[in-house]
Each structure stands twice: as structure tokens, then as C-alpha cells.
Amino acid sequence: MEMYENEHDQVDAIKRFFAENGKALIVGVILGVGALIGWRYWNSHQADSARGSSLTYENTVSAIRADQPQTLAAAEKFAADNKNTYGALAALEVAQQYVDKNELDKAAAQLSQGLSAAKDENLKAVINLRLARIQVQQKKTDEALKTLDTIKGESFTAIVADLRGEALLSKGDKEGARKAWQAGVDSNASPALSEMMQMKINNLSV
């Protein structure tokens, strides 16, 4: 440690330190303050952006459900432009509109787009369930089974089993369908879903 004999020596040492390191300190302070300001601006920007997306999403969905003219195209654009949760949710809404119109190819395309925007695993699971359901309707059973394989999580076990049974039955695989539905019955299915799958199993024997 450097020793100082008096206050004058201390002042000289401080002067030397700032002479040698002053620029680096100033730059460091500027960078530190700049980073803090930048971080606060980024957080504020993100919050404002999220609020804006949320409001636009709510208005778009309300317009769709009210069947207002031109809203479907606007909703499609919103879903395409927002690669986030709101975009994924909008894609789900648009897909449902196309399902109602029996335009299944367009519905599937919307769901695939929503899937690419979704980050939350539960939201991804919901989108994949709807996509698999459409694929079963389109008789694309192998694609539906692959889609169902991507869905993880105990809370989805029963509904995945039910849809898997439908896909396998559509392929003519009655035994596979029976096993799928039985697995669903044996899982944590709701009483209503469990009863429905049991009825499907019973119908296979008829």
C-alpha cells in the first residue's frame, strides 16, 4: 500500500490518479449512466408496446366477434405483424373464423403462423390441439398424430388421448383408438371427458 507523509502528498496522489485514469473514469460514468437510461427507456418502450398490442388485440377481436366488415383482413394483418403472444392469440381467433366458414386450409395456415409467434408452452399446446383437430377433419391423420406428439404437459393428457383416438380411428386402427381412449379414461380426465371416451370405447364393440 502506498504511504503518504502528509495531506499534500495525498492530494498529489489523487491528482496523479485522475490524470492517469480520468478519461477512463469519465467514459465509465457516461457508459454507466447511458446504460441505465437505455435500460429504463427499453423497459418503458416494452411496456408501452405491450399495452398498445393488448389494446389493438382487444379491439380487433371485438370487431371480429361483432362480425364487422373488413375486420378479418385486419386481424390477419395484426397476427402477421405481431410476433408475440397477442399475434398468436389473434391467429387463433382468425383460424376459428375460417373453421366456421369451413375453410380449413386457411385455418391451418393461421394456426401454424400463430405457433411460430407463441412463446408460452401452454399456448403452443392449445394451438397444436386445434391444428391437430383440423388435420383430423382434413383426413391428414399422420400429420395430426405428429402434431399431437409435440404436446407435453399432464394437463393436456386426456384431451390429447381423445383426439389421438379420433385420428387412429380415422385411419381404421380401432385397436389403437381403443388404447388411446383407455389411456385417456385412466388419466386425470374430467368426468365428462372420461365418460365420453368410455362411450367411444363401448361403441367400438358394437
C-alpha positions as CSV (number, residue, x, y, z in Angstrom):
1,M,0.0,0.0,0.0
2,E,1.3,3.5,-0.9
3,M,2.0,5.6,2.3
4,Y,1.6,9.3,2.4
5,E,3.5,11.5,4.8
6,N,1.0,14.4,4.8
7,E,-2.1,15.8,3.3
8,H,-0.2,17.4,0.5
9,D,1.1,14.0,-0.6
10,Q,-2.4,12.7,-0.6
11,V,-3.7,15.5,-2.8
12,D,-0.8,15.0,-5.2
13,A,-1.6,11.2,-5.4
14,I,-5.2,12.0,-6.1
15,K,-4.2,14.4,-8.9
16,R,-1.9,11.8,-10.4
17,F,-4.7,9.2,-10.3
18,F,-7.2,11.4,-12.1
19,A,-4.5,12.5,-14.6
20,E,-3.8,8.8,-15.4
21,N,-7.3,7.4,-15.2
22,G,-9.6,10.4,-15.5
23,K,-10.7,9.7,-19.1
24,A,-11.4,6.1,-18.3
25,L,-13.5,7.1,-15.3
26,I,-15.4,9.7,-17.3
27,V,-16.1,7.2,-20.0
28,G,-17.1,4.6,-17.4
29,V,-19.5,7.0,-15.8
30,I,-21.0,8.1,-19.1
31,L,-21.4,4.4,-20.2
32,G,-23.0,3.5,-16.8
33,V,-25.4,6.4,-16.9
34,G,-26.2,5.7,-20.6
35,A,-26.8,2.0,-19.9
36,L,-29.2,2.9,-17.0
37,I,-31.1,5.4,-19.1
38,G,-31.2,3.0,-22.0
39,W,-32.5,0.2,-19.8
40,R,-35.2,2.4,-18.4
41,Y,-36.1,3.5,-21.9
42,W,-36.2,-0.1,-23.1
43,N,-38.4,-1.2,-20.3
44,S,-40.7,1.8,-20.8
45,H,-40.8,1.1,-24.6
46,Q,-41.6,-2.6,-24.0
47,A,-44.4,-1.7,-21.6
48,D,-45.9,0.9,-24.0
49,S,-45.6,-1.6,-26.9
50,A,-47.3,-4.4,-24.8
51,R,-50.1,-2.0,-23.8
52,G,-50.5,-0.9,-27.5
53,S,-50.6,-4.5,-28.7
54,S,-53.0,-5.5,-26.0
55,L,-55.4,-2.7,-26.8
56,T,-55.2,-3.3,-30.6
57,Y,-55.7,-7.1,-30.0
58,E,-58.8,-6.4,-27.8
59,N,-60.3,-4.1,-30.4
60,T,-59.5,-6.4,-33.3
61,V,-61.1,-9.4,-31.5
62,S,-64.2,-7.4,-30.5
63,A,-64.6,-6.4,-34.1
64,I,-64.3,-9.9,-35.4
65,R,-66.8,-11.3,-32.9
66,A,-69.2,-8.5,-33.9
67,D,-68.8,-9.6,-37.5
68,Q,-67.8,-6.1,-38.6
69,P,-66.9,-5.7,-42.3
70,Q,-63.2,-5.9,-43.2
71,T,-62.1,-7.0,-39.7
72,L,-60.9,-10.4,-40.7
73,A,-58.3,-9.0,-43.1
74,A,-57.3,-6.5,-40.4
75,A,-57.0,-9.3,-37.9
76,E,-54.9,-11.4,-40.2
77,K,-52.5,-8.4,-40.7
78,F,-52.3,-7.9,-36.9
79,A,-51.5,-11.5,-36.4
80,A,-48.8,-11.5,-39.1
81,D,-47.2,-8.2,-37.9
82,N,-47.1,-9.1,-34.2
83,K,-44.7,-12.0,-33.5
84,N,-45.7,-12.2,-29.9
85,T,-48.5,-13.6,-27.6
86,Y,-51.0,-11.2,-28.9
87,G,-50.2,-12.1,-32.5
88,A,-50.6,-15.8,-31.6
89,L,-53.9,-15.2,-29.9
90,A,-55.2,-13.2,-32.9
91,A,-54.2,-16.0,-35.2
92,L,-56.3,-18.4,-33.0
93,E,-59.3,-16.1,-33.5
94,V,-58.8,-15.8,-37.2
95,A,-58.4,-19.5,-37.5
96,Q,-61.7,-20.1,-35.7
97,Q,-63.4,-17.7,-38.2
98,Y,-62.0,-19.8,-41.1
99,V,-63.1,-23.1,-39.4
100,D,-66.6,-21.6,-39.1
101,K,-66.5,-20.9,-42.8
102,N,-65.2,-24.5,-43.4
103,E,-62.0,-23.0,-45.0
104,L,-59.7,-25.5,-43.2
105,D,-56.6,-24.8,-45.2
106,K,-56.7,-21.2,-44.3
107,A,-57.4,-22.0,-40.6
108,A,-54.4,-24.4,-40.5
109,A,-52.2,-21.7,-42.0
110,Q,-53.2,-19.2,-39.4
111,L,-52.5,-21.7,-36.6
112,S,-49.1,-22.5,-38.0
113,Q,-48.3,-18.8,-38.1
114,G,-49.6,-18.4,-34.5
115,L,-47.4,-21.3,-33.4
116,S,-44.3,-19.6,-34.7
117,A,-45.2,-16.4,-32.7
118,A,-46.1,-18.2,-29.4
119,K,-43.6,-18.4,-26.6
120,D,-45.7,-19.8,-23.8
121,E,-45.8,-23.6,-23.8
122,N,-49.4,-23.8,-22.7
123,L,-50.4,-21.5,-25.6
124,K,-48.4,-23.6,-28.0
125,A,-50.2,-26.7,-26.7
126,V,-53.6,-25.1,-27.3
127,I,-52.6,-24.1,-30.8
128,N,-51.3,-27.6,-31.6
129,L,-54.5,-29.2,-30.3
130,R,-56.6,-27.0,-32.6
131,L,-54.3,-27.7,-35.5
132,A,-54.4,-31.5,-34.9
133,R,-58.2,-31.3,-34.8
134,I,-58.3,-29.6,-38.2
135,Q,-55.8,-32.1,-39.6
136,V,-58.1,-34.9,-38.5
137,Q,-61.0,-33.2,-40.3
138,Q,-58.8,-32.9,-43.4
139,K,-58.1,-36.6,-43.2
140,K,-54.4,-35.8,-42.6
141,T,-54.2,-38.2,-39.8
142,D,-50.5,-38.9,-39.9
143,E,-49.8,-35.2,-39.6
144,A,-52.3,-34.9,-36.8
145,L,-50.6,-37.7,-34.9
146,K,-47.2,-35.9,-35.3
147,T,-48.8,-32.7,-34.1
148,L,-50.2,-34.4,-31.0
149,D,-46.8,-35.9,-30.2
150,T,-45.4,-32.3,-29.7
151,I,-47.9,-31.6,-26.9
152,K,-46.5,-32.1,-23.5
153,G,-47.9,-31.5,-20.0
154,E,-50.1,-33.6,-17.8
155,S,-53.0,-31.2,-18.0
156,F,-53.3,-32.0,-21.7
157,T,-53.0,-35.8,-21.4
158,A,-56.7,-36.6,-21.6
159,I,-57.7,-34.3,-24.4
160,V,-54.7,-35.4,-26.4
161,A,-55.7,-39.0,-25.8
162,D,-59.2,-38.3,-27.0
163,L,-58.0,-36.6,-30.2
164,R,-55.4,-39.3,-30.8
165,G,-58.2,-41.9,-30.6
166,E,-60.1,-40.0,-33.2
167,A,-57.1,-39.8,-35.5
168,L,-56.4,-43.5,-35.2
169,L,-60.0,-44.5,-35.8
170,S,-60.0,-42.3,-38.9
171,K,-57.1,-44.4,-40.1
172,G,-59.1,-47.6,-39.4
173,D,-56.9,-48.5,-36.4
174,K,-59.7,-49.5,-34.0
175,E,-57.3,-51.2,-31.5
176,G,-55.0,-48.1,-31.5
177,A,-58.1,-45.9,-30.9
178,R,-59.2,-48.1,-28.0
179,K,-55.8,-47.9,-26.3
180,A,-55.7,-44.2,-26.7
181,W,-59.1,-43.6,-25.3
182,Q,-58.5,-46.1,-22.4
183,A,-55.3,-44.2,-21.6
184,G,-57.4,-41.0,-21.5
185,V,-60.0,-42.6,-19.2
186,D,-57.2,-43.8,-16.9
187,S,-55.7,-40.3,-16.8
188,N,-56.8,-37.2,-14.9
189,A,-59.7,-36.6,-17.3
190,S,-62.7,-34.6,-16.3
191,P,-65.7,-36.8,-15.6
192,A,-67.5,-35.5,-18.7
193,L,-64.5,-36.2,-21.0
194,S,-63.8,-39.6,-19.3
195,E,-67.4,-40.6,-19.8
196,M,-67.3,-39.5,-23.5
197,M,-64.2,-41.6,-24.1
198,Q,-65.7,-44.6,-22.4
199,M,-68.7,-44.3,-24.7
200,K,-66.4,-44.3,-27.7
201,I,-64.7,-47.4,-26.4
202,N,-68.1,-49.1,-25.9
203,N,-69.1,-48.1,-29.5
204,L,-66.1,-49.9,-30.9
205,S,-67.6,-53.1,-29.6
206,V,-70.9,-52.6,-31.3
